């Protein structure tokens, strides 16, 4: 399993209940390597951490708010 950080301007307080159906997967989302682009386009971002098994998201491990 691999831990992946996903950046999104969407705050989802119920992501643990609906992991694969979360609104963070719709619309703008960024990989952690795209942080500079994401910060330019969004004043507030949320950094979600997940465990992936291949291409399948299997576990939510945390979230933190990033602000300029």
N, C-alpha and C positions, 0 to 999 in steps of 0.2 A: 504494500500500500504506500501511496505517496501523499504527502500533505501539500495542498495547493491553497494559495491565498487568492481570493477573488475580490476585486474592488467594485463597489456599486454605489450610486447616489441614492439608492432605495434602502430605507430602513425597514427590516422585517423582524418584528418582535416575536413572531410565531414560526420562525423558520424550522425549529425543531419538530414541530407537528406536521409540516408539509415540506420536507426537504427538497424533493425533486419538483414540486409544484410551486415553489416560492416565486414571488414577483421579481426577485433579483435576477432570475434567469431570462426575463423578458426585457427588452430594451437595452440600454447601455450597461455594459459590464466590462471589466478590464482584468487582465492578468496582472500580477504584482510587478512584472517587468515593464508595464505600461503606465507606471505611476505618474510620470511627468505629464503625459498626455491627459490622463484622468484628472489630475489636479488643475490643469489649464481649463478644462471644460466644465468642471463641477466645483463649487465652493466647499461643499461638504461631501465626504466619502465615508463609506463603511467598509472595513476590511474584514471579510468573512474567511474563516479557515475551515477547510474540509479535508477529509481523508477520501481519496479516490482509489478505487480498485480498477485499474485500466481507465476506461472512459466513464465509469459508473461512480457517481457520488454515493458513498456509503455512510458517512458520519460527519456531522457538524461538530467542530471542536472549539469554536469561539468567534467573537466579533469585537471589533473596537472601532470607535469613531475617529476619523482623521479630519482635521479642520485646518485651514490655512492660518 
